[in-house]
Amino acid sequence: MSSDYIPIDRPVPFLRAKRNWILSAFATFLVVCVYQASRLAHRPPAVHGPPLICDSVHTVEELPVHKIRKLLDDKALYNQTLAKLQNAVRVPTEIYDTAVNPEIDAQDKAWASFKILHQQLAKDFPAVWSQLDIEIVNHYGLIITWAGSNSTLKPVMLAAHQDVVPVERKTWNKWQHEPFSGDLTEDPEWGTLLWGRGSFDDKNQLIGILQAIEYMLTEEPEFKPERGIVVASGFDEEIGGHFGAAYIAPILEERYGKDGILSIIDEGVVGVKEIENVMIAAPGTGEKGRFDLWIHLNTPGGHSSVPPDHTSIGIAAKVISEIESEKFPALFTEQNPESQYYRCIAKNSDSISPRVKNDFARAMQSPGANSRVLKYLIDTGGKKTEYLFRSTHAFDLIQGGIKANALPETVSFFVDSRIAIESSVAEVSETLLAKIMKVAEKYDLGVTSEGKELRPATPNGNFKLEHSHPLEPAPVSPDNEVWSLFAGSIKTFYEDVIFPTAFAEPKELVVAPSIMTANTDTAHYWNLTRNIYRYQPGFAMEDTLSTIHSVDEHINFDTVMHVVAFMYGYIHAVNTAQI
């Protein structure tokens, strides 16, 4: 037995103990060094990434801060605006998918409420209706023009729609306040709330724009704009804008020329919110595209006591299952403004971990970082975030069968696809068609698409595919001097006007671009300008956003006054800007 062996209960000589301690310490030191070296070798270097669009957004001197404060302090104006929005909400301008183009029948009962709304607007905004040029387009659309004195300056355009999503009658008893009541309540956190369909989407923006202009006409009669101001208001945005905005657009293009408008502000991404300790506003500079497809399947009928192996309803289920079985790819690319939005949050956040911040900074250079960022966003943000980065498909309607003991001869079902910024109508339609063709081949069925025979009809039946008004993803508005003034106006409005009264401590606002997953009337205005901003001023209240198109739609009235004040300020800011 070695003399170095010491039983655990025997004292260790001092020198030997000292030597063992030194050796142990040195060994520990080496282990720590190796571990740290390994960590450093596998840790990506700290990087700041390329400059982001939000980095170049600064406050602007053009915004009349003192005048805006005066407007917001005007209690009489507040009360007038409140009453005007109540009046608008109380007119039920519901629009259904079955609406008849007023060009064909302007007296259809569906349009009666729009006549009433026009009368109410003329009554509530007498200066606008008496001093400015009011044009009626396709019976119910509005173009309101305040001509500028300098014809070399492109006009600015403000847009909002008059129509609202219908209220399903069987849900009326679920509303806290009747859906077209315009009722007011007081909330301890958010102040005055106004209730009713359209209070948020989109009559608050319509009333806010008109009130800003009415205020300028009556309170600042000496103001004569150098740059023209155009207000465009469609009346069927909720069913695609094909009767309203689609008729307004060519009139304006003929009048001002292609790219003849400086910028357009329409409804869109809501105001200001706080994410990961970052106050951020995110105007939509793009929109996803849309492809709607009706799939009709015709098969032989007969008595259900002698059925085929697969009825038309069963085959329709196979098609739906085949399409739903595979998602479109999720992409985090420079093409999509949302990548700017989330990188700006990560860059400015003090609560996101350094490793995650590093991945965001390197996401466009490193495939590994890119995939980790996408996973992080989807894991933390859920489907609302996920679908900002991929195309989607949703089966919303299905019809088939007329009797319990009769085989269904016809089944029709509808899929609504929203197209990612990086994709196209062709890519999505081809993907859907491939899935349908696969099922058709399996069950020996014909396929006809838009009148073109792709596979001959058989005794087993035939698919007939129909689509209308496919929409490509919107062109993304550029990062240019027009954006700088618009985004800088938002930053100035909140940092210098709103935040000082809303918060005890100074706060900085980050302004970054984003996208709309749904579509707006701007889909018809692409030829008018490259600078389209989909933005709703105000503070984003989750409980409000969840009621849009649903039961208990409401809005906190400070948001409405933010619309009035911001539109007023932007008109002043852009008036003489040499852009």
C-alpha positions in Angstrom: 0.0 0.0 0.0 1.4 3.4 -0.9 2.6 5.6 1.9 0.6 8.4 0.2 -2.6 6.7 1.3 -4.0 8.4 4.3 -7.1 7.1 6.0 -9.9 9.7 6.1 -9.9 9.8 9.8 -6.1 10.4 10.1 -4.6 14.0 10.2 -2.8 15.1 7.0 0.7 16.4 7.4 0.8 20.2 6.8 3.2 20.3 3.8 1.5 17.5 2.1 -1.9 19.1 2.6 -0.5 22.4 1.2 0.9 20.7 -1.8 -2.4 18.9 -2.5 -4.4 22.1 -2.1 -2.2 23.9 -4.6 -2.5 21.0 -7.1 -6.3 21.0 -6.7 -6.5 24.7 -7.1 -4.4 24.6 -10.3 -6.5 21.8 -11.7 -9.7 23.7 -11.0 -8.2 26.8 -12.6 -7.4 24.7 -15.7 -10.9 23.3 -15.9 -12.5 26.8 -15.6 -10.2 28.1 -18.3 -11.0 25.2 -20.7 -14.8 25.7 -20.0 -14.6 29.4 -20.6 -12.6 28.9 -23.8 -15.2 26.4 -25.0 -18.0 28.9 -24.3 -16.2 31.7 -26.1 -15.5 29.4 -29.1 -19.2 28.5 -29.4 -20.7 32.0 -28.5 -21.4 34.2 -31.5 -19.5 37.4 -31.4 -21.6 40.4 -30.1 -22.8 42.3 -33.0 -25.0 45.3 -33.6 -26.2 44.3 -37.0 -26.8 46.6 -40.0 -28.6 49.9 -39.5 -32.3 49.6 -39.1 -35.0 51.9 -40.4 -36.0 52.9 -36.9 -32.5 54.1 -36.2 -33.0 57.0 -38.6 -36.3 58.2 -37.3 -36.0 61.5 -35.4 -38.3 64.1 -34.1 -39.2 66.8 -36.6 -39.5 70.6 -36.2 -42.3 70.8 -38.7 -44.9 69.4 -36.3 -46.7 72.4 -34.5 -46.4 71.0 -30.9 -47.8 74.0 -29.1 -50.8 74.2 -31.4 -51.5 70.5 -31.0 -51.4 70.9 -27.2 -53.9 73.7 -27.5 -56.2 71.5 -29.6 -56.1 68.7 -27.1 -56.8 71.1 -24.2 -60.0 72.3 -25.9 -62.8 70.8 -23.9 -65.5 72.1 -26.2 -63.8 70.4 -29.2 -63.6 67.2 -27.2 -67.3 67.2 -26.5 -68.2 68.1 -30.1 -66.0 65.3 -31.4 -67.6 62.8 -29.0 -71.1 63.7 -30.1 -70.2 63.5 -33.8 -68.7 60.0 -33.4 -71.9 59.0 -31.5 -74.0 60.3 -34.4 -72.0 58.3 -36.9 -72.0 55.1 -34.9 -75.8 55.3 -34.6 -76.2 55.0 -38.3 -75.9 51.3 -39.1 -74.0 51.3 -42.3 -73.6 47.5 -42.4 -72.2 46.0 -45.6 -72.9 42.4 -46.7 -71.1 40.3 -49.2 -74.3 40.2 -51.3 -74.5 44.0 -51.7 -75.4 45.2 -55.2 -73.2 47.7 -56.9 -75.0 51.0 -56.6 -74.0 51.7 -60.2 -76.6 49.0 -61.0 -79.1 49.8 -58.3 -78.4 52.9 -56.1 -81.8 52.6 -54.5 -81.3 49.1 -53.1 -82.3 49.0 -49.5 -78.7 48.1 -48.5 -77.7 51.7 -49.3 -80.4 53.6 -47.4 -78.2 54.0 -44.2 -75.4 55.6 -46.3 -77.7 58.4 -47.4 -78.5 59.1 -43.8 -74.8 59.1 -42.9 -74.0 61.6 -45.6 -76.8 63.9 -44.3 -75.4 63.5 -40.8 -71.8 64.3 -41.9 -72.9 67.4 -43.7 -74.7 68.6 -40.6 -71.8 67.8 -38.2 -69.1 69.3 -40.4 -70.7 72.4 -41.9 -67.4 74.2 -42.7 -66.1 71.2 -44.6 -69.3 70.8 -46.6 -69.6 74.5 -47.4 -66.0 75.6 -48.0 -64.4 72.5 -49.6 -65.1 70.6 -52.8 -67.4 67.6 -52.1 -67.6 64.9 -54.8 -69.9 61.9 -54.7 -68.4 58.8 -56.4 -70.6 55.9 -57.4 -73.5 57.4 -55.3 -71.9 56.8 -51.8 -68.1 57.3 -52.1 -66.7 60.7 -51.1 -63.8 62.7 -52.3 -63.3 65.9 -50.4 -60.6 68.3 -51.7 -59.0 71.3 -50.0 -57.0 72.7 -52.9 -53.5 73.8 -52.3 -52.1 77.1 -53.6 -48.8 75.5 -54.9 -49.6 73.2 -57.8 -46.0 71.9 -57.8 -46.6 70.2 -54.4 -48.2 66.8 -54.5 -51.3 66.6 -52.3 -51.5 64.5 -49.2 -54.4 62.0 -48.9 -56.3 60.9 -45.8 -58.6 57.9 -46.1 -61.3 56.2 -44.0 -64.3 54.1 -44.8 -68.0 54.5 -43.9 -69.1 50.9 -43.9 -69.1 48.5 -41.0 -69.1 44.7 -40.5 -72.7 43.5 -39.9 -73.7 42.6 -36.4 -75.1 39.1 -36.3 -78.6 39.4 -35.0 -78.4 36.4 -32.6 -75.5 38.1 -30.8 -77.3 41.3 -30.0 -78.2 40.2 -26.5 -74.5 39.5 -25.8 -73.5 43.1 -26.2 -73.0 45.1 -23.0 -74.5 48.1 -24.9 -76.7 47.8 -28.0 -74.4 47.6 -31.1 -75.6 51.0 -32.6 -76.2 52.8 -29.4 -73.1 55.0 -29.2 -73.4 54.7 -25.4 -70.7 56.2 -23.2 -69.2 54.7 -20.1 -66.3 55.7 -17.8 -63.3 53.4 -17.2 -60.9 54.1 -14.3 -57.9 53.4 -16.4 -58.9 54.4 -19.9 -61.4 57.2 -19.3 -64.4 57.7 -21.6 -65.4 54.6 -23.7 -67.7 54.8 -26.7 -69.6 51.7 -27.6 -70.9 50.4 -30.9 -70.2 48.8 -34.2 -67.8 51.0 -36.2 -66.7 53.0 -33.2 -63.2 51.7 -33.8 -63.4 50.2 -37.4 -63.4 52.7 -38.9 -65.7 55.6 -38.1 -63.3 57.0 -35.4 -60.7 57.6 -38.2 -63.4 59.1 -40.5 -64.7 61.5 -37.8 -61.1 62.3 -36.6 -60.0 63.3 -40.1 -63.0 65.5 -40.7 -62.8 67.1 -37.3 -59.2 68.0 -37.8 -60.1 69.8 -41.0 -63.2 71.4 -39.6 -61.1 72.7 -36.7 -58.6 74.3 -39.1 -61.3 75.9 -41.2 -63.1 77.4 -38.2 -60.3 78.1 -35.7 -57.5 78.9 -38.2 -59.3 80.7 -41.0 -56.1 82.4 -42.1 -54.5 79.0 -42.9 -54.5 78.4 -46.6 -52.7 75.2 -47.5 -49.9 75.3 -50.1 -50.1 71.5 -50.4 -53.5 70.2 -51.3 -55.4 67.8 -48.9 -57.6 65.0 -50.3 -60.0 63.0 -48.1 -61.1 59.7 -49.7 -63.9 57.7 -48.1 -65.1 54.4 -49.5 -68.3 52.7 -48.5 -67.6 48.9 -49.0 -64.1 48.4 -47.6 -65.3 45.4 -45.6 -66.2 43.5 -48.8 -63.1 44.5 -50.8 -63.7 48.2 -51.8 -64.7 47.3 -55.3 -67.7 49.7 -55.4 -66.0 52.5 -53.4 -62.2 52.8 -53.4 -62.0 51.1 -56.8 -64.1 53.9 -58.3 -62.3 56.7 -56.4 -58.8 55.6 -57.5 -59.1 56.2 -61.2 -60.6 59.6 -60.7 -57.7 60.7 -58.5 -55.1 59.1 -60.9 -56.6 61.0 -63.8 -56.6 64.2 -61.8 -53.1 64.0 -60.3 -51.3 61.4 -62.5 -49.6 58.2 -61.6 -47.7 58.6 -58.3 -49.3 62.1 -58.1 -50.1 61.9 -54.4 -47.4 62.5 -51.8 -48.6 60.1 -49.2 -51.7 58.2 -48.1 -52.7 57.6 -44.5 -55.5 55.0 -44.1 -56.7 52.7 -41.3 -54.2 50.2 -40.0 -51.8 49.1 -37.3 -52.9 50.5 -34.0 -51.0 53.3 -32.3 -48.5 52.8 -29.6 -47.8 49.8 -27.5 -45.1 48.7 -25.1 -43.3 45.5 -25.9 -40.2 44.2 -24.0 -39.9 47.6 -22.3 -39.9 49.3 -25.7 -42.5 51.9 -26.5 -43.1 51.4 -30.2 -45.4 52.6 -33.0 -45.5 50.5 -36.2 -47.3 52.0 -39.2 -48.1 49.4 -41.8 -46.0 49.9 -44.9 -47.2 46.7 -46.6 -50.1 44.3 -46.7 -50.4 40.6 -47.3 -52.1 39.6 -50.6 -55.3 37.6 -50.9 -56.5 34.7 -53.0 -60.1 33.5 -52.5 -61.1 30.2 -54.1 -64.5 28.5 -54.5 -64.2 24.7 -55.1 -67.3 23.1 -56.5 -67.5 19.3 -56.7 -70.3 17.7 -58.8 -70.9 13.9 -58.5 -73.7 11.5 -59.3 -76.7 11.5 -57.0 -78.8 8.6 -55.8 -80.3 7.0 -52.7 -78.0 7.1 -49.7 -78.9 3.4 -48.9 -76.6 2.5 -51.9 -73.7 4.9 -51.5 -70.4 5.0 -53.3 -67.3 4.5 -51.3 -66.8 8.3 -51.1 -69.6 10.8 -51.4 -68.9 14.3 -52.6 -68.9 15.5 -49.0 -66.3 12.9 -48.1 -64.2 13.9 -51.1 -64.5 17.5 -50.2 -63.2 16.6 -46.7 -60.2 14.9 -48.3 -59.4 18.1 -50.2 -59.7 20.2 -47.1 -57.5 17.7 -45.1 -54.9 17.6 -47.9 -54.6 21.4 -48.0 -54.7 21.9 -44.2 -52.1 19.1 -43.7 -49.2 21.4 -44.8 -48.5 25.0 -43.9 -46.8 27.5 -46.2 -43.1 28.1 -45.1 -42.4 30.8 -42.5 -39.9 33.4 -43.6 -38.0 36.1 -41.8 -36.6 38.3 -44.6 -35.6 41.8 -45.4 -38.6 42.0 -47.8 -41.0 41.8 -44.9 -41.2 45.1 -42.8 -42.1 42.9 -39.8 -38.4 41.8 -39.7 -37.5 45.5 -39.2 -40.2 45.8 -36.5 -39.0 42.9 -34.4 -35.3 43.7 -34.9 -36.0 47.3 -33.7 -37.7 45.9 -30.6 -34.8 43.6 -29.9 -32.2 46.2 -30.4 -33.8 48.7 -28.0 -35.0 46.3 -25.4 -33.3 45.9 -22.0 -35.4 42.8 -21.1 -34.6 40.5 -24.0 -31.6 38.2 -23.3 -28.3 39.1 -24.9 -28.2 35.8 -26.8 -31.6 36.4 -28.3 -30.7 40.1 -29.1 -27.6 38.7 -30.8 -29.7 36.4 -32.9 -31.9 39.2 -34.1 -28.9 41.3 -35.0 -27.4 38.5 -37.1 -30.7 37.1 -38.5 -30.1 38.3 -42.0 -26.5 37.0 -42.1 -26.8 33.7 -40.3 -29.3 31.0 -41.3 -29.0 29.5 -37.8 -29.8 32.8 -36.1 -32.6 33.3 -38.6 -34.3 30.0 -37.8 -33.9 30.6 -34.0 -35.5 34.0 -34.3 -38.5 32.6 -36.2 -38.9 29.9 -33.6 -38.6 32.5 -30.8 -41.2 34.7 -32.4 -43.7 31.9 -33.0 -43.2 30.4 -29.5 -43.6 33.7 -27.7 -46.1 35.4 -30.0 -48.4 32.6 -31.1 -50.4 32.5 -34.3 -50.9 36.3 -34.5 -47.2 36.7 -34.9 -46.6 33.5 -36.9 -48.9 34.5 -39.6 -47.1 37.8 -40.2 -44.3 35.6 -41.7 -46.1 33.0 -43.7 -49.0 32.6 -46.2 -52.2 31.1 -44.7 -55.3 29.3 -45.9 -58.6 29.1 -44.1 -61.8 27.2 -45.1 -64.6 29.5 -44.1 -67.7 28.3 -46.0 -69.1 24.9 -47.1 -72.4 24.0 -48.6 -73.7 20.5 -49.6 -76.6 18.1 -49.5 -80.3 18.8 -49.5 -81.8 15.8 -47.8 -80.8 13.2 -45.2 -81.4 10.2 -47.5 -80.1 11.6 -50.8 -76.6 11.5 -52.0 -75.2 15.1 -52.3 -74.7 15.9 -56.0 -73.0 19.2 -55.4 -70.7 20.4 -52.7 -69.2 23.9 -52.7 -66.5 25.1 -50.3 -64.5 28.2 -50.0 -60.8 28.8 -49.0 -59.5 32.2 -48.1 -55.7 32.5 -48.5 -53.6 35.4 -47.3 -50.3 35.8 -49.1 -47.0 36.5 -47.5 -45.0 39.5 -48.6 -42.4 37.2 -50.2 -44.9 35.1 -52.1 -47.4 35.7 -54.9 -50.9 34.8 -56.1 -49.4 32.4 -58.6 -47.4 30.5 -55.9 -50.4 30.1 -53.6 -52.9 29.2 -56.4 -50.5 26.6 -57.8 -50.0 25.1 -54.4 -53.8 24.8 -53.9 -54.3 23.4 -57.4 -51.7 20.7 -56.9 -53.5 19.5 -53.8 -56.8 19.4 -55.6 -55.3 17.6 -58.6 -53.8 15.0 -56.3 -57.3 14.2 -54.9 -58.9 14.3 -58.3 -56.4 11.7 -59.6 -57.0 9.5 -56.6 -60.8 9.5 -57.1 -60.7 9.8 -60.9 -62.4 13.2 -61.1 -62.2 15.9 -63.7 -60.9 19.5 -62.9 -61.9 22.7 -64.6 -60.4 26.1 -63.5 -61.8 29.4 -64.6 -63.3 27.6 -67.7 -60.1 25.8 -68.6 -60.2 22.0 -68.6 -57.2 20.7 -66.6 -58.4 17.1 -66.3 -61.4 15.7 -68.3 -64.6 15.1 -66.4 -65.4 11.5 -65.7 -68.5 9.5 -64.7 -67.4 9.9 -61.1 -67.6 13.7 -61.2 -65.8 17.0 -61.7 -64.2 19.8 -59.7 -64.9 23.3 -60.9 -62.7 26.1 -59.5 -63.6 29.8 -59.4 -61.7 32.8 -58.0 -62.3 36.5 -58.2 -60.3 39.6 -57.5 -56.9 38.0 -56.6 -54.7 40.5 -54.9 -50.9 40.4 -54.8 -49.0 41.4 -51.7 -48.9 45.2 -51.6 -45.7 47.0 -52.7 -43.7 47.9 -49.6 -43.5 51.6 -49.0 -39.9 52.8 -49.2 -37.6 54.3 -46.5 -37.3 57.8 -47.9 -37.8 61.4 -47.0 -41.6 61.1 -47.0 -41.4 58.2 -44.5 -38.9 60.2 -42.4 -41.3 63.1 -42.1 -44.3 60.8 -41.4 -42.5 58.6 -38.9 -40.8 61.6 -37.3 -44.2 63.3 -36.9 -45.4 60.2 -35.0 -42.3 60.3 -32.8 -42.7 64.0 -32.1 -46.4 63.8 -31.5 -46.0 61.2 -28.7 -42.7 62.2 -27.2 -43.4 65.9 -27.1 -47.2 66.0 -26.7 -48.8 62.8 -25.4 -46.1 61.1 -23.2 -45.4 64.1 -20.9 -49.0 64.1 -19.7 -49.4 60.3 -19.8 -46.3 59.2 -17.9 -44.4 60.5 -14.9 -41.0 59.7 -16.5 -39.8 60.8 -20.0 -40.2 58.0 -22.6 -38.7 57.5 -26.0 -40.8 56.2 -28.9 -39.3 53.8 -31.5 -41.1 54.0 -34.9 -40.6 51.0 -37.1 -42.5 49.7 -40.2 -44.8 46.7 -40.1 -47.5 45.0 -42.2 -51.3 44.4 -42.2 -52.3 40.8 -42.4 -55.8 41.9 -43.6 -56.5 44.3 -46.5 -57.7 47.9 -46.6 -58.9 50.3 -49.3 -55.3 51.1 -50.1 -55.3 48.0 -52.2 -56.9 50.2 -54.9 -54.5 53.1 -54.4 -51.2 51.6 -55.4 -50.9 53.8 -58.6 -51.4 57.0 -56.6 -48.2 56.8 -54.5 -45.5 54.5 -53.2 -45.9 56.1 -49.8 -48.9 54.4 -48.2 -49.1 54.3 -44.4 -51.7 52.2 -42.6 -51.9 53.7 -39.2 -54.4 54.3 -36.4 -53.1 56.8 -33.7 -53.8 56.1 -30.1 -52.8 53.6 -27.4 -53.4 50.0 -28.3 -55.8 48.4 -25.8 -55.9 44.7 -26.1 -59.5 44.6 -24.8 -60.5 47.0 -27.5 -58.6 45.3 -30.3 -60.2 41.9 -29.5 -63.7 43.4 -30.1 -63.1 44.6 -33.7 -65.6 42.8 -35.9 -67.0 41.2 -32.8 -69.3 41.7 -29.8 -68.8 44.8 -27.7 -66.8 46.9 -30.2 -65.7 50.1 -28.4 -63.0 52.7 -28.3 -61.5 54.8 -25.6 -62.1 58.4 -26.6 -58.6 59.7 -26.1 -57.7 57.5 -29.1 -60.2 59.4 -31.2 -58.7 62.7 -30.0 -55.2 61.4 -30.9 -56.5 60.9 -34.5 -57.8 64.5 -34.6 -54.6 65.9 -33.2 -52.2 63.9 -35.2 -54.0 64.5 -38.5 -54.1 68.2 -37.7 -50.4 68.2 -36.9 -49.4 66.1 -40.0 -51.3 68.4 -42.3 -49.3 71.3 -40.9 -46.0 69.4 -41.0 -46.3 68.3 -44.6 -47.8 71.5 -45.9 -44.6 73.3 -47.0 -42.1 70.4 -46.8 -40.0 70.2 -49.9 -40.6 66.6 -50.6 
